[in-house]
Amino acid sequence: MNVILIKAPSGGRAAYSVVPDPDDPVILQLDGRLERVLDISANGLTLAPESVAPGRRYPFSIDLPTARVPIAGYVDVLPESEPGVLQGRFVDLSAAELDALHGYVLVRQKEAIRSLRAGRGG
């Protein structure tokens, strides 16, 4: 039997991310302030650097268009990896919360694929 080992990066996010639909946005409350989500995955999100500081943990609540209830917890802001954006990693989410995030990402992926196909006329 062959064994395949998969090692996830120890640093940033290692999940497929999507850009929220501007017509049906992801509502993020971070440390008591409403903030814009640049992209989101099941592991974390990307934020504008003026809204957070690297190396800090922030309480958050996020309302996904596809979820019945908001997801709340903590997000760790990682050191800056590219200019102009900061990555945040969700901390200790429950299985149900991860499922809600995966579900949202899947819906957005399907919407993107449909949009690409429609744009090609097929």
Phi, psi and omega in degrees: 000132177275142178244131177248122177259136177239127179242122178279147177301144181281342184273248189297209185275139180236047179220156180294132180247155179228155175272130178298151177289122180298335179276347180216070192287160169277126181263117181245125171251117185240115180055038177086000181242145173283131181229156179272135176265120180281319170204166185214147174222181177290341181264336184179199183210167177248135183233158173289141186295338180286348183266343184216166176243135179299146177085002180254156174252131181238141170286144180218160168222132183230133180249107179271140179301335183263356184259150180282326181229154178295153174260132181231150179170218180232150176231132176265127178271123183278162175301149183299124180255337175215146183298138173092353178216154174232141179266137174243139180246127178294146183246125170050052176281151178285167178300320179295321179292319176297319177300319179297318178294314177301318179299316179297314181299318180298316178300314180294323177298315180297320178298319180295318179296315178300319180295318178296317179296319179295323180291334179268359179078025182217000000 
